[in-house]
Amino acid sequence: MNTKVAVWVVRIAFSIVFAWNVMCAVQFICWPSAYIGAYQLQGGGAAAAIQGLGVAFLMWNATYPAFIWKPLRFKVLGVVILVQQAIGLCGELFIASTLDASLQVLSQSIARFVGFDAVGLVIMAVAFHFLRKISSAASA
C-alpha cells in the first residue's frame, strides 16, 4: 500500500465515524423527544439533557475535519481522536457496569453506543496504524 492509498483509507475510516457522530448529534439536538424513553428520562429537563448530549457530540467531533482533510499534516489530531474514542468507550462500559436490572432500556441504549464506539475505534486505529507505518517507511 502506498501513502496516497493509506491517506484515503484513513479519511474514509475517520469520515464514517465522524458522519455517524454528527448524525447522532443532530438527531439529539433537533428531535430530543425521540430519545427520552431510550435513556429512561422524564420531566421537564429530559429534552434538554438529550440536547446537551448532542452538543457534547458536536464538541467531541471538532477535531475530525482537519484530520480528515490533511491526515499527514495533523497526525497529532488523529491520536487525539483515537484517545477521545477510547475514553468514550471506557466511560460507556463503566456506566453500563453500574446499572441495575431495572434500567434495562437504558442498558440497551448504552450497549448500542458501546458497539459502535468499539467498531469505530478499531477501524480508525487500524487505518491510522497503517498510515503511520507507511508514511514513516516512505520518509525513511
N, C-alpha and C positions, 0 to 999 in steps of 0.2 A: 504494500500500500504506500502511495506517495503522500507527501504533505498536503497537497490540494484535496485529495480524497479524504484524508483524515480530518481536515478542517470542515468539510461538508458533512461528514458523519457526526462530528461534534455539534455542528449547527443544527442538524436535524434532531439529534437526541435531546439537546437542551431546548430546542423550539417546541418539541412535543410536550415536555413538562411545563414550559412557560405558558403555552397556549391553554393547557388544561387548568393550570392555576388561575390564569386570568379569567377563563370561563367561569370557574367556581366563584371567584371574587365578584364578578359582575352579577351572577345569579344571586349571591348572598346579599349584595347591596340593593339590587333592583327588586327582588322578589323574596324578601326575608320570610314572609309568612309561609312560603312553601317548605321551609326548612325548620320551622319552630318545633314541629312534632318529632322530627328525626333527632333533635337534640334534647327532647323532653323538657322544653322550656315553656313557661306560661307567664301570663301577666303583662303589664304594660311595657316592661323593659325587654321582653323577649325578642321583638323585631330589631331593636337597637343592638342587642347582643349579637345577633346574626350579622347585621350590617357591619358591626365593628370587626367581626371575624373577616368579612370580605375586605375591609380596608386593610387589615393586617396582611391578608394575602397579597394585595397590591404592593404594600411596602416591602414584603419579603421578596417580591419579584423585580424590584427596581434595578437589580444588578444584571439581570439576564440580557436585556437588549444590547448593551455594549459588548458583552462577551460573545453573544451570538454573531454580532456584526464583525468583530475582529478577535477571534479566539487566540490567535498567536500573540497579538499585542497586549491583550488583557488576561493573560493566564491566571494572574492572581484572583481575578473575579471568578474564574472557573473554580478555583479552590474555595473561595467564599461561598459560592452557590452549593458546592458539594457539602460543605460544613453545615450550611443552613438546612439542607435537605436531611442530613443525618440528625441534626438537633430536632427537627420536626418529627422525624420517625421515632427517635428515642422518647421524646415528650409524649407522643401519642401512645406508644407502648406502655409508658409509665402510667398515664392516665387510665388506659384500659385496664391495667392490672389492679387499679384501686377501686374499680366499680363493683358494686354488689349485684346480685342476680336481679334485683328489682329494676335495674337500669338496662335491660336487655336491648331496647330500641336504641338507646344511646351507644351501647357497646357495638351494635351492628354498624352504626354510622361511623364510629371511630375506626372500626375494622376496615371499612372501605378506604378511609384515608391511609391507614397503615399499609394496605395492599398497594395502593397507588404510589405512595411515597417510597416504599421498598423497591418496587419495579423501577420507578423514576431514578432513584439513587443508583441502582445497578446499571441501567443503560447509560446514564450520564457518566458514571465513574469509569466504566469500560471504555467509552468513547474518549473521555479525557485522558485516560492512561495511554491509549494508542496514539493520540495526538502528541502527547509529551514524548513518548518513546520515539516516534517517527521524526518529530521536529528536532529532537536532540541528536538523532542519528544523522539527519540531513545537514545539521550545522557542524558536525564533527569532522 
